[in-house]
Amino acid sequence: MGYEFKINKTIMIIIGFLFLFGIVIQLSRSNYVLQLNTGNEPLHNKIIERTSALSAKEVKAFNEDKFLLIYDPEDSESMALKDNNVKTFEYLRKALEVVPVSNIPDDFTEYKNVIIAFSSLEKVSDMNRLTNYVDQGGKVFFEIRPELTDGLFAIYRKLGIYELGHDFEKIKGIQMDSDLLLKGNQLKIEEGFIVNNSLSVQINEACKVYASSLKGLPLLWSTPYGKGTFMVLNGTMLGDKLNRGLIVGSLSYLNEDFIYPIMNSKVVYIDDFPAPFPEGHNDDIYNDYKRNIASFFREIWWPDIAKVAVKDDVKYTGVLIESYNDRVNGPFEDRIGKETLKIFGRELIKSGGEIGIHGYNHQSLTKDQNQVKELGYRAWGSEKDMAESLKEAKKYFDEIFPNYTLRTYVPPSNILSEEGKKAIKEAIPSIDILASLYVDDEAKVSYIQEYEVGKQFIELPRLSSDYHYSDINKWTIASSATMFGSFSHFIHPDDVLDEERNRGDHWNVLSKQFSQMMHDVKKNYPWMSSMTASESAEILKDYSSAQVFISEKNSKLNVYINHFSGNLDFLLRTDKKIKTAKNCDVEKVSEDRYLVHAKANKLVIQLEGK
């Protein structure tokens, strides 16, 4: 008995689909995908038309809120506090007038807030002017605890203090008792990087406490006085760049309604990746995973890191190293990690990430041996040698990714000289982003940045680092979310091997802490836009170029934006409900904060109230 086998149309379609799918998979694994134009060229070269809400004449006539800061030029702490505020207000796009204590104006009524940035209150000739200003509705922020002098004794009860000790206390750590740092309520910092010299005080029940010491001493509070408010920082921490978020949060709570532009950017860097994986054996890795070092990074570390990206909405920016030799003069060779670059570079790009340059090797681009001697590095002999090494790294990269535009450079060990910057521009002209550090390290040798757009480079600092979900990372995350609406973090693959950096923890601990950190960032700030360094640089351009003018009357906020690119976000802190919002999308991101996304160059937000 014979049977005739027939293939129906549906089966033919399925077979055809599987065949095509197989071709696509093979192509994705082949070198063909590496030839595609997967770089950042379209993003980098796009033409943006910027618009302005106000004419030059209207800007000149605009009556914006002014803040006054009073400082003591003879006091180094006061000078540091003054400088930190000046930069903070630049980011906030708010007008800050700065005067020495010897030149205090007779009348404070034109100022929205007065900031006292010095501790010797006896230098104020007439403190009644200040208290009368608050009594009539003004707001004064003491950003440093006063000295125990007659100037404080004359005013301390008006600051909400009913019992004042006779000495100062050295306070390590801090406990947040409010959401003054965005999503930072109950954040407890026990590590010693936050230190305050504080007054021993008891404050009355009318005071609202925002932060305390770990033993309950009030460190930051506000108190009503007449129709206005005093706010007091009982410490000395606000002159530190790391704590700018606390300045912004304090101003946000001192005022009923406080709105300012932010970057809204989440970037995670992997330094030294792609790079040649170390060869050899590590006892801890072998005992935990029965693998040598290179196999561990390929089969354990990278899958774990990639899983975090998918789970917690992270785009990685990897910065490559060609070799780990210590050569600082030619010839520059040793292309030993080509297969690693090909495999993992492709994985980075396919996952939406970016590849940048760390260097030909890990020798920092400086001619100053003193800068790198503690690291065991060698200084370069000339700018020409630096440039030649970078040209070799570019050739090495181009052999695998010939159509990719390199834009981002991360300095090895975050050390970079002016000669090094010139060498970068000569060797790889497409690089226009430098990503180093926002806060200085203990050795004071790093390349320290502010967020800014320069003539040759966009300065895009990293704010936090490490796999550990440490106190300093928790503080930095909350502070930068409040200050910039941003998160910028970096890790190194070989932190796993370095006993000093991993603090004795194995990968099972490090990976869990890193995963928890990324999870909490996503949970607390789900509105933050995940992006690569190049994408974040474009956001920084929009943020930096925008001029913002704000007027407030009868609970109505009018926000005017000049040089508006079509993309700018704000954070608004208010206890009031939002009744209407024109030309913007508003999203509630905490109990009293809103993310405001501008859709035009003039926004109108009507709050409940008058």
N, C-alpha and C positions, 0 to 999 in steps of 0.2 A: 504493500500500500504506500503510495508516494504522497509527500506533502510539498506544497509550494510555499516557500518563505517569501513574504512580501514586507517591504519596509514602507510604512505609511508616511504621510507628509510630516506629521508631528515629530516622529523619530528623526527624520532627516533634518528638521530645524534644530533639534536638540544637539545632534551630532555636529552640525555646522557651527552652532554657538560654542560648543566645547572646543572645537578646533580653533576658532578665532580667539577664544579666551586663552588657550594655550600659547598662541602666538604672542598675545599681549604680555603674558607673564614672562615669556622668554625674552621679549624685548626689554622689559623692565629690569631683567637681570643682566642684560648684555651691556656692552659699552655704548650701544646706540643711544641709550637714554642720556649718557654723559655728554653727548654732542649737542643736545638740545639747548636752546637759550633759556636756561633756568636761573639766570642771574637777576640782579636788582635794577637793571637798566631802565625799564619802563617806569618804575616807581621813582627813580632818581631824577629822570629827565622830564617828568610830566610838568606841564605849564599850568600854574595856578593863578587864577584871576582873583585878586584880593579887593574887597570892597570896604568902604568906610561909612559909618553912621553919621559922623560929624565932620564938618568942614574945618579947615585950619582956624577960621575965625570963631567958629562955635567951640572948638577945643580951648582956645585962649580965654573965652568968656565963661567956660564951664565951671560951675561952683561945686567942685568935688569935696568930699570929706577930707579933712586934714587931721593928721595925728602929730602930736608934739612929743619929742623925746628929749629929756634933760640929762646931761652926763657931766662927769667930772674929768677934765683933761689931765689932772694930776694923779689919777687913780688908774692903774693898769687894768684892774677888773672892770671898771666902768668903761674904759675904752674898748675892751673886748666885747662887752655887752652892747655898746653902741654900734660897733661894726657888724655884729651878728644881726642886730635889728635892721640895719640899713639894707643888708642883703635880703633878709626875710621879706621886708616890705617891697623890695624890687620884684620878687617873685609874686607877691600878692597883688601887685599893680595898685598900690595905695600910696597916697602922698604922705611922706614923713618929713617933718621939719625937725632938724637937730640943732640944739643950742646948748652951750656950756652953762653950768650952774651959775656962773657969774653974770649971765645975760638972760635971766628968766624974764619972759614978757610980763607986763603988768596985768594983762587980761587973758584969760584962758577960754573965753566963751566961743571963740571961732574954731576950737579944736574938738573933734569927736571924742578923743581920748588923750590923756596925758600919761606918758610913761616915765617913771622915775628910775633911771638907770645908774644910780650912784647910791652909796651907803651912808655917807656923812651928811645927815639931814640938817646938822647945825649950820651948814653952808647956805641954807635957804634963809634969806633975811626976814621974810614974812610968810610963815606957813599958813596964816589965815587966808591968804589969797587962794591957796590950793584947797583948803577945806571948804571955803565959801563956794568955790567952783563946783565941788561935789554936792554940797548942800542944795544947790540950785539945779541939779540934774546931771552934772558932769560925771565922768568915769575916769578914775586914776588907777594905774597899774604899777605897783612897786615890784620891779623885776629882780630886785636883790634885797636880801634882808638888811634892814638898817643897822648901823652901829649903835652900841649902847651909850648914847650921848643925850644931851638935853633935847636935841632935835627930835629924837624918838620919844623921850619921856613926855614931851608936850602933846604928842598926837596918838600914842599907842592905843588909848581906849577908843578912839574914833575908828581905828583899824580893826576893831572887834576883839582886842586883847584885853582880858581882865586880870591876868596874872603874868608878870614878866620876870624871867629869871635874871640872874646876875652874870651869866657867862654864856658862851656859845658851845654848841655840841657838834662834833663831827659825825655826820650821818651818812652811812653807806646804804645804797639801795633805795627803793621807792615802792609804794603801793598806790595804784590808781584807784580812787574811790568814785570815779565818774567815767563817762564816755568822752571826756575832754579830748583824749587821743581816740580817734575814730576806731570803734570796736575794741577799745582798750580798757573798758571797765573791769576792775578787779585784777588787772595785770600786776603781777608782783615780780619785782626785779631784786634779786638777792646778790648778784655779782657786783663787784666793787667798782665798776666803771662809772657809776653815778655816785658822786660824792657831793655833799652839801655841808656848808658851815652854817648852822642854824641857831636861831634863838629858842631857848626853852620857854614855851608859852602855854597858856591856857586861853582858849577863845570862847566867846559866848555863844548861846544857842541860835542866835540870829545868823551866824556865819554858815555859809555853805562850803563844805570841804570837798576839794577836788582830788587832792593827793596827800598822802601821809607817809611818815617813815614806817619801817617795818614794826616799830614798837608803838605806833599810834600817834606820834607827834605830828601836828598839822604842818604840812609843807606848802600847800597852796589852798587859799580860800578867798571868798569874796564876802563882803558884808555891806548891807545898805547903810547909807548915811544921808539923812534928809531925802531929797528926791533922786540922789545919785548913788554911786557904788564905788567902794574901794576894793581892789583885788591885791593880794599880797603873796609873793613867792618868798617863803621863809627858807631861803637858801642862796646858793651861789652858782647854780648849774646852767643858767641860761646864756652864759657867754660862750658855751660850747656848741659848735656847729651841729653836733649829733642831736641836740635838743631843740632845734628850731621848730619841730612839730609841736612842742609844748608851748612855745610862744604863740603859734597860730591857733592852737586849741584854746589857749587862755583868752586871746582876743575874741575868739568866736563865742565864748561863754560870757565874757564881760559885756558884750553888746547883744541887744535883743535879736537882731538879724545881721548876719555876716556872710557875705558871698565873695568868692574869689576864684580866679581861673586855676585849673589844674592840668597836668599832662595826661592823666589817665592812660597808663602804660604799664604792662607787666612783661619783663624781659628776664630770661635766665641764660647765663653764659656757661659753657663748658670750656675752660681753659685747657690748653694742651690736648685738644681733640678736634679732628683726627690727628694722631701722632703715632710714631712707632711704639707699640706696647712693649714694656720691659720684658726681657727674656729671663728665664731662670725659675728658681723655686723660692717660695715663701712659706715658712712652716705653718703660719696661721691660716693662710689660704688653702694650703694642701689639706690640713687637718679638717677644715670646715667644708671644703668642696671637692677634695681629691683632684685638683687641677693645678697645673703650673700657672704662672702669673699671666701669660698671654692668653691662655685658654679661659682663665677666670674672667678677664675683661671682655672677651668676645662672647662668652656663653652665659655669664652670670650678671656682671655689672651692667653691660649695655642693655640687655633685655629688661632689667629692673628699672633703669633710667628711662627707657622708652615707654614702659608701662605707666610711669608717673605722668609723662607728657600726655598720654591719651586720657588717663583717669582725671587729671586735675587741670586740663586745658593749659598746657605749657608748650611754647615754641622755643626750642633751643637754638642759641647762636654758638656754634663751635668755632674755635680759632686754632688753626693748624700749626704744627711744628714739623719741619722736615727731618731734623736730626737732633740728637741730644749731645753732639760733640761740643767742645768748648772753643772751637776755632773762631778767632776774631780777625783773621786775615786769610786771603785766598790761598789755594783754590777752595771753593765751596762745593762740596759733593755729598756723598753718603746718602743716596736716595734709597733708604732701606725700608721705608714704611709705605711704599706705593700701593700695595694691595689693601692696607688698612685705610688709606685715604679713599681709595676707589669704593670699597664696601661701605664704610661708615659715612663718608661724605655723601654718597648716594642716599643712604638711609636718612641722614639729616635733611637733605633737600626734599625728599619725597614726603617727609612728615611735616613739611611747611617751615622747616628751620632755615638757618643761614650758615654759610661758612665764611669766616674771616681769617685774618693772618695774626699769628702770635710771633712768628719770626722764622728765619731759617733754622736757628737753634734757640736755646733758652738763655742766651747771653743778652742782658739788657742793653739797649742802645744808649750807652753813655761812654765818654772818654775819661770819666772821673773814677779812678779805682777805689776811692774812699766810699763812693756810693754803693759799691757792690761787694766789698771785701768780706763783710760779715756773711754774705751768701755763698762765698767761695767761687764767685764768678770772676771773669776777666774783663777788664775795660777794653774798649775798642781803640785802635790806634788812630783811626781817621773816619771822617764822615763817608769817604769814598768806600772804605771796606764795609761799613754798615749798608750802604746802598747796594753794593755788589751782592751781599748775602741775601738781601731782600729780593733782588732781581732773580737770583737762583731759586728762591722759594716760589716766586711767581711763575717761573718756567716749569718748575716741578708740578705746580698746581694746574697750569694750563694744559699740560700733556694729558690730563685726565678730564678736566672741565674747561675745554677751550673757549666756550662761549659764556662763561660765568663772570659777572662783574664783581670784583672784590671791593668792598666798601669799608669794612671795619677792621681796625687794628687794636689789639690789646697788648700792652707792654708786658714782657716777661717780668714777673715779680712786681708789676706795677711801677717800674722805674723807667723813666724816659727823659732824655735831654733835648735841648733845642736842636742840637746837631742831629739827633735821632729823628726828630720831626722833619727836618729838611731831607734827610735820607729817605724817609718813607715817601715823601711827595715826589722825589726824583725817581725812585725805583718803581713805585706803583701809583701813578697819578690818580687812579680812580678811587683810592682810599681817601675818604673825607670824614671818617668817624674815628675818634679816639675814645676808647672806653677803659678808664683806669679806676681811680678811687675818689669818692666824695669826701671821706674823712681820713685824716692822716694816720699813719701807723706809728708805732712806738719809736721806730728808728728815725723817723722824720726824713726819709729818703725817697718817698714815693711821689709820683706825679699826681698831684691833687687837683681836682676839677670842681667847677660849678657847672650846672646845666646852662650851656650857652652856645650860640652859633657864631663862630669866628670867620675870618676871611678865608682861611684854608681848611679848617677842620671844624666839625661839629663836636663839641665836648659833651660826652655822654657818660657820666660817671656811674660806677656800680656802688650800691649802697650797703649791701650785706654779702656774706660769703659763708662757706663751710656747709657740710652735711648736718652738723649738729643743730638741733632746734634749741639754741642757747638763749640765755636771757638777753644778750646783746642783740641777737637776731630778732627776738620778739619785740624788743623796744624799737629797734630800727624799722621794723615792718610797720608798727603802729604809727611811729613818728612820720615816716615818709608817706604813708597813706593819708595822714592828716595834712602834711605840708604840700605834697605834690600829687596826691592821688595816684601814686606809682609804687612799683615794686621792681627792684633791679638787683639780681643776686648772681653769684658765680660759685662754681665748684671746680675741683680738679679731679681727674680720675685717680691720680697717684696719692691723693689724700689717704686713700685706703691703705697705702703701704708705709706712710710716714707716721712714726709713733708719736711725734710731737703734735702733728695736725689731727691725727685720729684719736689722740688722748687715750690710747690703749683699747679703743673700741673696734670690734670686728665689723665686717660689712653687714652682718645681720642687724646690728644696732644702728649703724650709720644709715643704712637704707630705710629703716623704719622711721628714723627721726627726719630724714629728708622728705620722705613721703608724707609724714604728718604735717610738716611745715608747709609743703605745697598744698596739701588738703585744706589746712586752716586758712591760707591766703585765698583760696577759691571760695571757701565757705563764708569768710568774713567780708570779702571784697569781690563778689561774683560779677560786679559791674566793670571791674578792671579789664581792659582790652589786652589779651595775650598777643604778643608780637615779637618779631626779631629785632635786632639792634638797628638794622636799616629802616625798618618800619617805625621804630620808636624815634629815630632821628628825624623822620618826616613830621611826626607829631610835635617834636620839639621845635621844629621850624615854625609850625603854626602857632604854637604856644608863645614862642619868643617874639614873633613879629607882631602879635596882637597887642593893641593898646586898648585898655579897658577903662571906661568912665562910668561911675555908678552914682545915681542919686536916689534918695529915699525920702518919701513924704507920705504921711497917712497910710503907713503899712504897704505902700506900693514901691516896688523896686524897679527902677529903670536902668537897664544895662546897655551901654552903647559900646560897640566894638569897631575900632578902626584897624585897617589892614587885616580884615577877616577873610580867612581862606575858605570858609564854609565848614570848618571843623574846629570847635572849641568847646571844652567842658568846664563846668564850674562845680564847686561844692558850696551849698547854702546851709548854714546852721540857723535854725529858728525853732522856737517852741510853738509858733503859730501854724495854723493849717493854711495850705495853699488853696485859695479860692479859684483863681484863674491863672493861666500861663500862656503868654502870646509869643509866638516864634521860637518856642523851645519845647523840648520834651523833658518832663520832670519825673524822676524816680526816687522813691524813698529808700535810703540805704541804711538808715539807723533810726533810732527813736526820734532824733531831732535834726537829722541831716538829710539833704536831698542832693542827688546828682542832677545837674541841669545841663542838657545838651542843646547848644545854640544851633538854630536852623537859619537864622538871619542875623544881620549885624545890629539889630535893636531888639532887646527882649523886655517884656513887661510882665512882672510877676506880682499879682495882687494877693497879699496875705490877709488873713482875717484880722479884724480890728477896725480902726477908723477908716 
